[in-house]
């Protein structure tokens, strides 16, 4: 059975060949392009299962490619894994807020790339619980209807905002969210939620999770995610 189709976009020929080789060896069907214009055209024509997208592209850069694809009803559902230089944290934040699913910094290990690709594809195929569904992950249960969080079957006393934050992150484990995305999703009734106060809310949530505090992971320079 044929595996998923992946579109790789990078203007560095050596890196393009490295990514192609490793993905092909895993059984993926891989197409490669070196410009943003070609990436947009091919994505719209072929609708790949995943796009591995370099941000530093000539003329139409990776952020613009992401913006156009996510703004098009035909391609907005396509998962995007961004490739970025370590110094481009602001671009990572922008890309995630545009709708990219994950990112990797250059240089990177081919094994880590494969793991990230598999994780994004797995999340794409998984049924993400709706906003009223009970979330069960690790030894944690989050019930938005009862407004109840249980850790190993024992209640965790959370404020309204801490609960909303926990529910939002735990619904999509492994997904990285920027502070701005968290603010949009978590409307605080007991505490004004701003980008600066998100860190305060996370600190309070971690304290109440005790030795499970590492379930809420910091993505440096970007935001937070729930442990996959």
VOMI-467705 format. One record per residue: residue number from 1; residue in one letter; x, y, z of N, C-alpha, C in turn. Coordinates in nm, 2 decimals, decimal comma. Atoms other than C-alpha are relative to their C-alpha. Layout:
// residues N
<koldren NUM; A; <X; Y; Z>; <X; Y; Z>; <X; Y; Z>>
...
END
This chain:
// residues 228
<koldren 1; X; <0,09; -0,12; 0,00>; <0,00; 0,00; 0,00>; <0,09; 0,12; 0,00>>
<koldren 2; X; <-0,09; -0,11; 0,02>; <0,15; 0,33; -0,11>; <-0,02; 0,09; 0,13>>
<koldren 3; X; <0,00; -0,09; -0,11>; <0,25; 0,57; 0,17>; <-0,05; 0,14; -0,04>>
<koldren 4; X; <0,04; -0,14; 0,02>; <0,16; 0,94; 0,20>; <0,09; 0,07; -0,10>>
<koldren 5; X; <-0,08; -0,08; 0,10>; <0,27; 1,20; -0,06>; <0,05; 0,12; 0,08>>
<koldren 6; X; <-0,06; -0,12; -0,07>; <0,51; 1,47; 0,07>; <0,06; 0,09; -0,11>>
<koldren 7; X; <-0,06; -0,10; 0,09>; <0,60; 1,79; -0,11>; <0,11; 0,07; 0,08>>
<koldren 8; X; <-0,11; -0,06; -0,07>; <0,95; 1,92; -0,01>; <0,04; 0,12; -0,07>>
<koldren 9; X; <-0,03; -0,12; 0,06>; <1,03; 2,28; -0,07>; <0,13; 0,06; 0,06>>
<koldren 10; X; <-0,12; -0,06; -0,05>; <1,39; 2,41; -0,04>; <0,09; 0,04; -0,12>>
<koldren 11; X; <-0,08; -0,05; 0,11>; <1,63; 2,61; -0,26>; <0,14; -0,05; 0,01>>
<koldren 12; X; <-0,13; 0,06; -0,01>; <1,94; 2,42; -0,13>; <-0,01; -0,14; -0,06>>
<koldren 13; X; <0,01; 0,13; 0,07>; <1,99; 2,13; -0,37>; <0,05; -0,11; 0,09>>
<koldren 14; X; <-0,05; 0,11; -0,08>; <2,20; 1,92; -0,13>; <-0,10; -0,03; 0,11>>
<koldren 15; X; <0,10; 0,02; -0,11>; <1,94; 1,96; 0,15>; <-0,12; -0,07; -0,06>>
<koldren 16; X; <0,12; 0,06; 0,07>; <1,66; 1,88; -0,09>; <0,02; -0,15; -0,03>>
<koldren 17; X; <-0,03; 0,14; 0,03>; <1,83; 1,56; -0,20>; <0,01; -0,08; 0,13>>
<koldren 18; X; <-0,01; 0,07; -0,13>; <1,90; 1,46; 0,17>; <-0,14; -0,03; 0,05>>
<koldren 19; X; <0,13; 0,03; -0,05>; <1,54; 1,50; 0,26>; <-0,07; -0,10; -0,09>>
<koldren 20; X; <0,06; 0,09; 0,09>; <1,42; 1,33; -0,05>; <0,04; -0,15; 0,02>>
<koldren 21; X; <-0,06; 0,14; -0,02>; <1,65; 1,03; 0,01>; <-0,06; -0,06; 0,12>>
<koldren 22; X; <0,04; 0,06; -0,13>; <1,55; 0,98; 0,37>; <-0,15; -0,03; 0,00>>
<koldren 23; X; <0,15; 0,02; 0,00>; <1,17; 1,02; 0,31>; <-0,03; -0,12; -0,10>>
<koldren 24; X; <0,03; 0,11; 0,10>; <1,18; 0,79; 0,00>; <0,04; -0,13; 0,06>>
<koldren 25; X; <-0,05; 0,12; -0,07>; <1,37; 0,53; 0,20>; <-0,11; -0,06; 0,09>>
<koldren 26; X; <0,11; 0,04; -0,10>; <1,08; 0,52; 0,45>; <-0,13; -0,03; -0,07>>
<koldren 27; X; <0,11; 0,04; 0,07>; <0,84; 0,46; 0,17>; <-0,10; 0,11; -0,04>>
<koldren 28; X; <0,09; -0,11; 0,04>; <0,69; 0,80; 0,12>; <0,02; 0,04; -0,15>>
<koldren 29; X; <-0,01; -0,05; 0,13>; <0,62; 0,94; -0,22>; <0,03; 0,15; 0,00>>
<koldren 30; X; <-0,05; -0,14; -0,02>; <0,82; 1,26; -0,25>; <0,01; 0,07; -0,13>>
<koldren 31; X; <-0,02; -0,09; 0,11>; <0,81; 1,55; -0,49>; <0,08; 0,12; 0,06>>
<koldren 32; X; <-0,09; -0,10; -0,05>; <1,06; 1,83; -0,46>; <-0,01; 0,12; -0,10>>
<koldren 33; X; <0,00; -0,13; 0,08>; <1,05; 2,20; -0,58>; <0,09; 0,09; 0,08>>
<koldren 34; X; <-0,10; -0,09; -0,06>; <1,29; 2,48; -0,51>; <-0,04; 0,15; 0,01>>
<koldren 35; X; <0,05; -0,14; -0,01>; <1,08; 2,80; -0,53>; <-0,14; 0,00; 0,07>>
<koldren 36; X; <0,14; -0,01; -0,06>; <0,77; 2,93; -0,34>; <-0,11; 0,00; -0,11>>
<koldren 37; X; <0,10; 0,00; 0,11>; <0,59; 2,98; -0,67>; <-0,04; -0,14; -0,04>>
<koldren 38; X; <0,03; 0,14; 0,04>; <0,63; 2,62; -0,77>; <-0,07; -0,08; 0,11>>
<koldren 39; X; <0,06; 0,06; -0,11>; <0,54; 2,51; -0,42>; <-0,15; 0,02; 0,01>>
<koldren 40; X; <0,14; -0,03; 0,00>; <0,20; 2,69; -0,43>; <-0,07; -0,07; -0,12>>
<koldren 41; X; <0,06; 0,06; 0,11>; <0,13; 2,56; -0,78>; <-0,02; -0,15; 0,01>>
<koldren 42; X; <0,01; 0,15; -0,01>; <0,21; 2,20; -0,71>; <-0,09; -0,04; 0,12>>
<koldren 43; X; <0,09; 0,03; -0,11>; <0,03; 2,20; -0,37>; <-0,14; 0,01; -0,04>>
<koldren 44; X; <0,14; -0,02; 0,04>; <-0,29; 2,33; -0,53>; <-0,04; -0,11; -0,10>>
<koldren 45; X; <0,03; 0,10; 0,11>; <-0,26; 2,08; -0,82>; <-0,01; -0,14; 0,06>>
<koldren 46; X; <-0,01; 0,14; -0,04>; <-0,16; 1,76; -0,63>; <-0,06; -0,03; 0,14>>
<koldren 47; X; <0,06; 0,02; -0,14>; <-0,29; 1,82; -0,27>; <0,08; -0,11; 0,08>>
<koldren 48; X; <-0,08; 0,11; -0,07>; <0,00; 1,63; -0,09>; <-0,05; -0,01; 0,14>>
<koldren 49; X; <0,04; 0,03; -0,14>; <-0,05; 1,48; 0,25>; <0,08; 0,09; 0,10>>
<koldren 50; X; <-0,09; -0,08; -0,09>; <0,23; 1,70; 0,40>; <0,09; 0,08; -0,09>>
<koldren 51; X; <-0,10; -0,08; 0,07>; <0,45; 1,99; 0,29>; <0,11; 0,03; 0,10>>
<koldren 52; X; <-0,12; -0,04; -0,08>; <0,80; 2,03; 0,43>; <0,06; 0,12; -0,07>>
<koldren 53; X; <-0,02; -0,14; 0,06>; <0,87; 2,40; 0,37>; <0,11; 0,08; 0,07>>
<koldren 54; X; <-0,11; -0,09; -0,04>; <1,19; 2,60; 0,40>; <-0,06; 0,14; 0,00>>
<koldren 55; X; <0,05; -0,14; -0,01>; <1,12; 2,96; 0,51>; <0,09; 0,09; -0,09>>
<koldren 56; X; <-0,08; -0,10; 0,07>; <1,42; 3,12; 0,34>; <0,01; -0,04; -0,15>>
<koldren 57; X; <0,01; 0,02; 0,14>; <1,32; 3,10; -0,03>; <0,01; 0,13; -0,07>>
<koldren 58; X; <-0,01; -0,12; 0,07>; <1,39; 3,35; -0,30>; <-0,14; 0,05; -0,05>>
<koldren 59; X; <0,13; -0,06; 0,05>; <1,11; 3,59; -0,42>; <-0,11; -0,03; 0,10>>
<koldren 60; X; <0,11; 0,04; -0,09>; <0,81; 3,42; -0,25>; <0,06; -0,09; 0,11>>
<koldren 61; X; <-0,06; 0,08; -0,11>; <0,94; 3,31; 0,09>; <-0,10; -0,10; 0,06>>
<koldren 62; X; <0,08; 0,11; -0,06>; <0,81; 3,02; 0,30>; <-0,12; 0,06; 0,08>>
<koldren 63; X; <0,11; -0,06; -0,08>; <0,59; 3,25; 0,52>; <-0,11; 0,04; -0,10>>
<koldren 64; X; <0,10; -0,04; 0,10>; <0,42; 3,38; 0,21>; <-0,07; -0,12; -0,06>>
<koldren 65; X; <0,06; 0,13; 0,05>; <0,37; 3,03; 0,08>; <-0,10; -0,05; 0,10>>
<koldren 66; X; <0,09; 0,05; -0,11>; <0,22; 2,93; 0,41>; <-0,13; 0,09; 0,00>>
<koldren 67; X; <0,12; -0,09; 0,00>; <-0,01; 3,24; 0,41>; <-0,09; -0,03; -0,12>>
<koldren 68; X; <0,09; 0,03; 0,12>; <-0,14; 3,17; 0,06>; <-0,07; -0,13; 0,01>>
<koldren 69; X; <0,06; 0,14; 0,00>; <-0,20; 2,80; 0,11>; <-0,10; 0,00; 0,11>>
<koldren 70; X; <0,09; 0,00; -0,11>; <-0,37; 2,85; 0,45>; <-0,12; 0,09; -0,03>>
<koldren 71; X; <0,11; -0,09; 0,03>; <-0,58; 3,13; 0,30>; <-0,09; -0,05; -0,12>>
<koldren 72; X; <0,07; 0,06; 0,12>; <-0,71; 2,90; 0,01>; <-0,08; -0,11; 0,05>>
<koldren 73; X; <0,09; 0,11; -0,05>; <-1,01; 2,68; 0,09>; <0,04; -0,13; -0,05>>
<koldren 74; X; <-0,04; 0,13; 0,06>; <-0,87; 2,41; -0,13>; <0,12; -0,06; 0,07>>
<koldren 75; X; <-0,13; 0,05; -0,06>; <-0,53; 2,39; 0,05>; <0,02; 0,03; 0,15>>
<koldren 76; X; <-0,02; -0,05; -0,14>; <-0,59; 2,53; 0,40>; <0,02; -0,12; 0,09>>
<koldren 77; X; <-0,01; 0,12; -0,08>; <-0,61; 2,17; 0,54>; <0,13; -0,07; -0,01>>
<koldren 78; X; <-0,12; 0,07; 0,02>; <-0,27; 2,07; 0,42>; <0,10; 0,02; 0,11>>
<koldren 79; X; <-0,10; -0,02; -0,11>; <-0,02; 2,01; 0,71>; <0,13; 0,06; -0,06>>
<koldren 80; X; <-0,12; -0,06; 0,04>; <0,29; 2,22; 0,69>; <0,11; -0,02; 0,11>>
<koldren 81; X; <-0,11; 0,01; -0,09>; <0,62; 2,14; 0,86>; <0,11; 0,09; -0,05>>
<koldren 82; X; <-0,09; -0,10; 0,04>; <0,85; 2,44; 0,85>; <0,14; -0,03; 0,03>>
<koldren 83; X; <-0,14; 0,01; -0,03>; <1,23; 2,43; 0,82>; <0,05; 0,14; 0,01>>
<koldren 84; X; <-0,04; -0,14; -0,03>; <1,40; 2,74; 0,97>; <0,14; 0,00; 0,06>>
<koldren 85; X; <-0,12; -0,02; -0,07>; <1,73; 2,87; 1,08>; <-0,03; 0,03; 0,15>>
<koldren 86; X; <0,03; -0,02; -0,14>; <1,77; 2,89; 1,46>; <-0,02; 0,14; 0,04>>
<koldren 87; X; <0,01; -0,14; -0,03>; <1,79; 3,27; 1,45>; <-0,14; 0,06; -0,04>>
<koldren 88; X; <0,12; -0,05; 0,06>; <1,44; 3,30; 1,30>; <-0,12; -0,03; 0,09>>
<koldren 89; X; <0,11; 0,03; -0,09>; <1,22; 3,26; 1,61>; <-0,12; 0,08; -0,03>>
<koldren 90; X; <0,12; -0,09; 0,03>; <0,99; 3,55; 1,51>; <-0,07; -0,06; -0,12>>
<koldren 91; X; <0,07; 0,06; 0,11>; <0,93; 3,37; 1,18>; <-0,07; -0,13; 0,04>>
<koldren 92; X; <0,07; 0,12; -0,05>; <0,85; 3,05; 1,36>; <-0,14; 0,03; 0,06>>
<koldren 93; X; <0,12; -0,05; -0,07>; <0,59; 3,23; 1,57>; <-0,10; 0,04; -0,11>>
<koldren 94; X; <0,08; -0,04; 0,11>; <0,45; 3,39; 1,25>; <-0,06; -0,12; -0,07>>
<koldren 95; X; <0,04; 0,12; 0,07>; <0,44; 3,06; 1,07>; <-0,11; -0,08; 0,07>>
<koldren 96; X; <0,10; 0,08; -0,08>; <0,25; 2,88; 1,35>; <-0,13; 0,08; 0,01>>
<koldren 97; X; <0,13; -0,08; 0,00>; <0,00; 3,17; 1,37>; <-0,07; 0,00; -0,13>>
<koldren 98; X; <0,06; 0,01; 0,13>; <-0,05; 3,14; 1,00>; <-0,07; -0,13; -0,02>>
<koldren 99; X; <0,07; 0,13; 0,01>; <-0,15; 2,78; 1,05>; <0,10; -0,12; -0,02>>
<koldren 100; X; <-0,09; 0,11; 0,01>; <0,17; 2,57; 1,01>; <-0,01; -0,09; 0,12>>
<koldren 101; X; <0,02; 0,10; -0,10>; <0,17; 2,25; 1,21>; <0,11; -0,02; 0,10>>
<koldren 102; X; <-0,12; 0,02; -0,08>; <0,52; 2,22; 1,33>; <0,12; 0,06; -0,07>>
<koldren 103; X; <-0,12; -0,06; 0,06>; <0,88; 2,34; 1,27>; <0,12; -0,08; 0,04>>
<koldren 104; X; <-0,13; 0,05; -0,03>; <1,24; 2,22; 1,27>; <0,10; 0,10; -0,03>>
<koldren 105; X; <-0,11; -0,09; 0,02>; <1,56; 2,42; 1,30>; <0,11; -0,07; -0,08>>
<koldren 106; X; <-0,11; 0,05; 0,07>; <1,85; 2,37; 1,07>; <0,13; 0,04; 0,08>>
<koldren 107; X; <0,00; 0,13; 0,06>; <2,08; 2,19; 1,08>; <-0,08; -0,10; 0,08>>
<koldren 108; X; <0,08; 0,10; -0,07>; <1,87; 1,88; 1,17>; <0,05; -0,14; -0,03>>
<koldren 109; X; <-0,03; 0,14; 0,02>; <1,91; 1,51; 1,21>; <-0,11; -0,06; -0,09>>
<koldren 110; X; <0,10; 0,07; 0,09>; <1,73; 1,30; 0,93>; <-0,09; -0,08; 0,09>>
<koldren 111; X; <0,09; 0,08; -0,09>; <1,60; 1,07; 1,21>; <-0,10; 0,08; 0,07>>
<koldren 112; X; <0,09; -0,09; -0,07>; <1,45; 1,36; 1,39>; <-0,11; 0,05; -0,10>>
<koldren 113; X; <0,10; -0,05; 0,10>; <1,29; 1,49; 1,07>; <-0,10; -0,11; -0,03>>
<koldren 114; X; <0,09; 0,11; 0,03>; <1,14; 1,15; 1,00>; <-0,10; -0,02; 0,12>>
<koldren 115; X; <0,09; 0,01; -0,12>; <1,00; 1,14; 1,36>; <-0,10; 0,11; -0,01>>
<koldren 116; X; <0,09; -0,12; 0,01>; <0,85; 1,49; 1,31>; <-0,11; -0,02; -0,11>>
<koldren 117; X; <0,09; 0,03; 0,12>; <0,70; 1,39; 0,97>; <-0,11; -0,10; 0,05>>
<koldren 118; X; <0,09; 0,10; -0,04>; <0,54; 1,08; 1,12>; <-0,10; 0,06; 0,10>>
<koldren 119; X; <0,09; -0,06; -0,11>; <0,40; 1,28; 1,42>; <-0,10; 0,09; -0,07>>
<koldren 120; X; <0,10; -0,09; 0,07>; <0,24; 1,55; 1,19>; <-0,10; -0,08; -0,07>>
<koldren 121; X; <0,09; 0,08; 0,07>; <0,09; 1,28; 0,97>; <-0,10; -0,07; 0,09>>
<koldren 122; X; <0,09; 0,07; -0,10>; <-0,04; 1,09; 1,27>; <-0,10; 0,09; 0,06>>
<koldren 123; X; <0,09; -0,09; -0,05>; <-0,20; 1,40; 1,41>; <-0,11; 0,04; -0,10>>
<koldren 124; X; <0,10; -0,03; 0,11>; <-0,36; 1,47; 1,07>; <-0,11; -0,11; -0,01>>
<koldren 125; X; <0,09; 0,11; 0,02>; <-0,52; 1,13; 1,06>; <-0,08; -0,03; 0,13>>
<koldren 126; X; <0,07; 0,02; -0,13>; <-0,63; 1,13; 1,43>; <-0,12; 0,09; 0,01>>
<koldren 127; X; <0,12; -0,08; -0,03>; <-0,97; 1,25; 1,53>; <0,02; 0,08; 0,12>>
<koldren 128; X; <-0,01; -0,09; -0,11>; <-0,92; 1,55; 1,74>; <-0,13; 0,02; 0,08>>
<koldren 129; X; <0,13; -0,01; -0,07>; <-1,18; 1,56; 2,02>; <-0,06; 0,14; -0,02>>
<koldren 130; X; <0,06; -0,13; 0,01>; <-1,43; 1,84; 1,99>; <0,00; 0,07; 0,14>>
<koldren 131; X; <-0,02; -0,08; -0,12>; <-1,46; 2,11; 2,25>; <-0,08; -0,05; 0,12>>
<koldren 132; X; <0,08; 0,05; -0,11>; <-1,71; 1,92; 2,46>; <0,04; -0,15; 0,04>>
<koldren 133; X; <-0,04; 0,14; -0,02>; <-1,54; 1,58; 2,45>; <0,09; -0,01; 0,12>>
<koldren 134; X; <-0,09; 0,03; -0,11>; <-1,37; 1,43; 2,75>; <0,14; -0,04; -0,05>>
<koldren 135; X; <-0,14; 0,03; 0,05>; <-0,99; 1,42; 2,70>; <0,06; -0,10; 0,11>>
<koldren 136; X; <-0,08; 0,09; -0,09>; <-0,80; 1,12; 2,85>; <0,13; -0,03; -0,06>>
<koldren 137; X; <-0,13; 0,01; 0,05>; <-0,43; 1,13; 2,81>; <0,10; -0,03; 0,12>>
<koldren 138; X; <-0,09; 0,04; -0,11>; <-0,15; 0,97; 3,02>; <-0,09; -0,04; 0,12>>
<koldren 139; X; <0,08; 0,03; -0,12>; <-0,30; 0,96; 3,37>; <-0,09; 0,11; 0,03>>
<koldren 140; X; <0,08; -0,12; -0,02>; <-0,51; 1,27; 3,32>; <-0,13; -0,01; -0,07>>
<koldren 141; X; <0,13; 0,00; 0,06>; <-0,88; 1,31; 3,25>; <-0,05; 0,15; 0,01>>
<koldren 142; X; <0,05; -0,14; 0,00>; <-1,02; 1,65; 3,15>; <-0,14; 0,00; -0,06>>
<koldren 143; X; <0,14; 0,01; 0,04>; <-1,40; 1,68; 3,13>; <-0,05; 0,15; -0,01>>
<koldren 144; X; <0,04; -0,14; 0,01>; <-1,51; 2,02; 2,99>; <-0,15; 0,03; 0,04>>
<koldren 145; X; <0,14; -0,01; -0,04>; <-1,88; 1,96; 3,06>; <-0,01; 0,01; 0,15>>
<koldren 146; X; <0,01; 0,00; -0,15>; <-1,83; 1,89; 3,43>; <0,10; 0,11; 0,05>>
<koldren 147; X; <-0,10; -0,09; -0,04>; <-1,54; 2,14; 3,43>; <0,09; -0,07; 0,11>>
<koldren 148; X; <-0,07; 0,08; -0,10>; <-1,34; 1,87; 3,61>; <0,13; -0,06; -0,06>>
<koldren 149; X; <-0,13; 0,06; 0,04>; <-0,97; 1,76; 3,58>; <0,04; -0,10; 0,11>>
<koldren 150; X; <-0,04; 0,11; -0,09>; <-0,86; 1,43; 3,74>; <0,14; -0,04; -0,04>>
<koldren 151; X; <-0,14; 0,05; 0,02>; <-0,50; 1,32; 3,78>; <0,01; -0,12; 0,09>>
<koldren 152; X; <0,00; 0,13; -0,06>; <-0,47; 0,95; 3,86>; <-0,13; -0,02; 0,08>>
<koldren 153; X; <0,14; 0,01; -0,06>; <-0,85; 0,97; 3,95>; <-0,03; 0,10; 0,11>>
<koldren 154; X; <0,02; -0,09; -0,11>; <-0,80; 1,25; 4,20>; <-0,02; 0,14; -0,06>>
<koldren 155; X; <0,03; -0,13; 0,05>; <-0,95; 1,60; 4,14>; <0,12; 0,10; 0,01>>
<koldren 156; X; <-0,10; -0,11; -0,01>; <-0,71; 1,89; 4,06>; <-0,08; 0,13; 0,00>>
<koldren 157; X; <0,07; -0,12; -0,02>; <-0,84; 2,22; 4,18>; <0,06; 0,11; -0,09>>
<koldren 158; X; <-0,06; -0,10; 0,10>; <-0,79; 2,47; 3,89>; <-0,10; 0,12; -0,01>>
<koldren 159; X; <0,08; -0,12; 0,03>; <-0,91; 2,82; 3,82>; <-0,06; -0,02; -0,13>>
<koldren 160; X; <0,06; 0,01; 0,13>; <-1,13; 2,88; 3,52>; <0,10; 0,00; -0,11>>
<koldren 161; X; <-0,10; -0,02; 0,11>; <-0,84; 3,00; 3,31>; <0,10; -0,12; 0,00>>
<koldren 162; X; <-0,10; 0,11; 0,00>; <-0,60; 2,72; 3,42>; <-0,07; -0,12; -0,06>>
<koldren 163; X; <0,07; 0,12; 0,06>; <-0,87; 2,46; 3,33>; <-0,01; 0,02; -0,15>>
<koldren 164; X; <0,01; -0,02; 0,15>; <-0,93; 2,62; 2,99>; <0,13; -0,02; -0,07>>
<koldren 165; X; <-0,13; 0,02; 0,05>; <-0,56; 2,63; 2,93>; <0,04; -0,15; -0,01>>
<koldren 166; X; <-0,03; 0,14; 0,00>; <-0,52; 2,26; 3,02>; <-0,08; -0,07; -0,10>>
<koldren 167; X; <0,09; 0,07; 0,10>; <-0,82; 2,15; 2,81>; <0,05; 0,04; -0,14>>
<koldren 168; X; <-0,04; -0,04; 0,13>; <-0,70; 2,35; 2,51>; <0,13; -0,07; -0,05>>
<koldren 169; X; <-0,13; 0,06; 0,04>; <-0,34; 2,21; 2,51>; <-0,02; -0,15; 0,00>>
<koldren 170; X; <0,01; 0,15; -0,01>; <-0,44; 1,85; 2,61>; <-0,08; -0,06; -0,12>>
<koldren 171; X; <0,08; 0,05; 0,11>; <-0,69; 1,82; 2,32>; <0,09; -0,03; -0,12>>
<koldren 172; X; <-0,08; 0,02; 0,12>; <-0,40; 1,84; 2,07>; <0,15; -0,02; 0,05>>
<koldren 173; X; <-0,14; 0,02; -0,05>; <-0,09; 1,68; 2,23>; <0,10; 0,00; -0,11>>
<koldren 174; X; <-0,10; -0,01; 0,10>; <0,23; 1,75; 2,05>; <0,00; 0,12; -0,09>>
<koldren 175; X; <0,01; -0,12; 0,08>; <0,10; 2,06; 1,88>; <0,05; 0,12; 0,07>>
<koldren 176; X; <-0,06; -0,12; -0,06>; <0,29; 2,38; 1,95>; <-0,09; 0,12; -0,03>>
<koldren 177; X; <0,09; -0,12; 0,01>; <0,08; 2,69; 2,02>; <0,08; 0,12; 0,05>>
<koldren 178; X; <-0,06; -0,13; -0,05>; <0,21; 3,05; 2,04>; <-0,09; 0,05; 0,11>>
<koldren 179; X; <0,08; -0,07; -0,11>; <0,10; 3,27; 2,33>; <-0,12; 0,07; -0,06>>
<koldren 180; X; <0,11; -0,07; 0,06>; <-0,12; 3,46; 2,09>; <-0,11; -0,10; -0,03>>
<koldren 181; X; <0,10; 0,11; 0,02>; <-0,30; 3,14; 1,99>; <-0,07; -0,04; 0,12>>
<koldren 182; X; <0,06; 0,04; -0,13>; <-0,35; 3,05; 2,35>; <-0,10; 0,11; 0,05>>
<koldren 183; X; <0,08; -0,11; -0,04>; <-0,49; 3,39; 2,43>; <-0,13; 0,00; -0,08>>
<koldren 184; X; <0,12; 0,00; 0,08>; <-0,74; 3,36; 2,14>; <-0,09; -0,12; 0,05>>
<koldren 185; X; <0,08; 0,12; -0,04>; <-0,85; 3,01; 2,27>; <-0,05; 0,01; 0,14>>
<koldren 186; X; <0,03; 0,00; -0,14>; <-0,86; 3,08; 2,64>; <-0,04; 0,14; 0,05>>
<koldren 187; X; <0,06; -0,12; -0,05>; <-1,09; 3,35; 2,76>; <-0,01; 0,00; 0,15>>
<koldren 188; X; <0,00; 0,00; -0,14>; <-1,02; 3,42; 3,12>; <-0,11; 0,08; 0,07>>
<koldren 189; X; <0,10; -0,07; -0,08>; <-1,30; 3,50; 3,36>; <0,05; 0,04; 0,14>>
<koldren 190; X; <-0,05; -0,04; -0,14>; <-1,09; 3,50; 3,68>; <0,13; 0,07; -0,01>>
<koldren 191; X; <-0,13; -0,06; 0,01>; <-0,78; 3,65; 3,53>; <0,01; 0,05; -0,14>>
<koldren 192; X; <-0,01; -0,05; 0,13>; <-0,72; 3,88; 3,23>; <0,11; -0,07; -0,08>>
<koldren 193; X; <-0,09; 0,08; 0,07>; <-0,55; 3,66; 2,97>; <0,07; 0,09; -0,11>>
<koldren 194; X; <-0,08; -0,07; 0,10>; <-0,28; 3,84; 2,77>; <0,12; -0,09; -0,03>>
<koldren 195; X; <-0,12; 0,08; 0,04>; <0,04; 3,71; 2,60>; <0,09; -0,01; 0,12>>
<koldren 196; X; <-0,09; 0,00; -0,12>; <0,24; 3,81; 2,91>; <-0,05; -0,08; 0,11>>
<koldren 197; X; <0,05; 0,08; -0,11>; <0,00; 3,65; 3,15>; <-0,01; -0,15; -0,02>>
<koldren 198; X; <0,00; 0,14; 0,03>; <0,00; 3,32; 2,97>; <0,11; -0,08; 0,08>>
<koldren 199; X; <-0,10; 0,06; -0,08>; <0,33; 3,24; 3,14>; <-0,03; -0,02; 0,14>>
<koldren 200; X; <0,04; 0,01; -0,14>; <0,18; 3,31; 3,48>; <-0,10; -0,11; 0,01>>
<koldren 201; X; <0,10; 0,11; 0,00>; <-0,11; 3,08; 3,40>; <0,06; -0,14; -0,01>>
<koldren 202; X; <-0,07; 0,13; 0,01>; <0,12; 2,80; 3,29>; <0,07; -0,03; 0,13>>
<koldren 203; X; <-0,07; 0,02; -0,12>; <0,33; 2,84; 3,60>; <-0,10; -0,05; 0,11>>
<koldren 204; X; <0,10; 0,04; -0,10>; <0,01; 2,81; 3,82>; <-0,05; -0,14; -0,03>>
<koldren 205; X; <0,05; 0,13; 0,04>; <-0,11; 2,51; 3,62>; <0,10; -0,11; 0,03>>
<koldren 206; X; <-0,10; 0,10; -0,03>; <0,22; 2,33; 3,65>; <0,02; -0,03; 0,15>>
<koldren 207; X; <-0,01; 0,01; -0,14>; <0,23; 2,39; 4,02>; <-0,11; -0,10; 0,05>>
<koldren 208; X; <0,11; 0,08; -0,04>; <-0,11; 2,22; 4,06>; <0,01; -0,14; -0,06>>
<koldren 209; X; <-0,02; 0,13; 0,05>; <-0,01; 1,93; 3,84>; <0,11; -0,08; 0,07>>
<koldren 210; X; <-0,10; 0,06; -0,08>; <0,28; 1,86; 4,08>; <0,11; -0,07; -0,08>>
<koldren 211; X; <-0,11; 0,07; 0,07>; <0,52; 1,59; 3,96>; <-0,04; -0,04; -0,15>>
<koldren 212; X; <0,04; 0,02; 0,14>; <0,32; 1,58; 3,63>; <0,01; 0,14; -0,07>>
<koldren 213; X; <-0,01; -0,14; 0,06>; <0,42; 1,95; 3,56>; <0,06; -0,01; -0,14>>
<koldren 214; X; <-0,06; 0,00; 0,13>; <0,62; 1,84; 3,26>; <-0,09; -0,04; -0,11>>
<koldren 215; X; <0,10; 0,02; 0,10>; <0,30; 1,75; 3,08>; <-0,01; 0,13; -0,09>>
<koldren 216; X; <0,00; -0,13; 0,07>; <0,30; 2,12; 2,98>; <0,14; 0,04; -0,03>>
<koldren 217; X; <-0,13; -0,03; 0,04>; <0,61; 2,18; 2,78>; <0,02; 0,13; -0,06>>
<koldren 218; X; <-0,03; -0,13; 0,05>; <0,78; 2,51; 2,70>; <0,07; -0,03; -0,14>>
<koldren 219; X; <-0,07; 0,00; 0,13>; <0,88; 2,56; 2,33>; <0,07; 0,13; 0,00>>
<koldren 220; X; <-0,07; -0,12; -0,02>; <1,15; 2,82; 2,37>; <-0,01; 0,10; -0,11>>
<koldren 221; X; <0,01; -0,10; 0,10>; <1,09; 3,14; 2,19>; <-0,13; 0,00; -0,08>>
<koldren 222; X; <0,13; 0,02; 0,08>; <0,75; 3,02; 2,06>; <-0,12; 0,00; 0,09>>
<koldren 223; X; <0,12; 0,01; -0,08>; <0,50; 2,91; 2,32>; <0,00; -0,13; 0,08>>
<koldren 224; X; <0,02; 0,12; -0,09>; <0,37; 2,58; 2,48>; <-0,06; -0,11; -0,08>>
<koldren 225; X; <0,07; 0,12; 0,06>; <0,26; 2,23; 2,39>; <-0,03; -0,10; 0,11>>
<koldren 226; X; <0,03; 0,11; -0,10>; <0,11; 1,93; 2,58>; <0,08; -0,12; -0,04>>
<koldren 227; X; <-0,09; 0,11; 0,02>; <0,34; 1,63; 2,61>; <-0,08; -0,11; -0,08>>
<koldren 228; X; <0,06; 0,10; 0,09>; <0,26; 1,38; 2,33>; <0,01; -0,14; 0,06>>
END
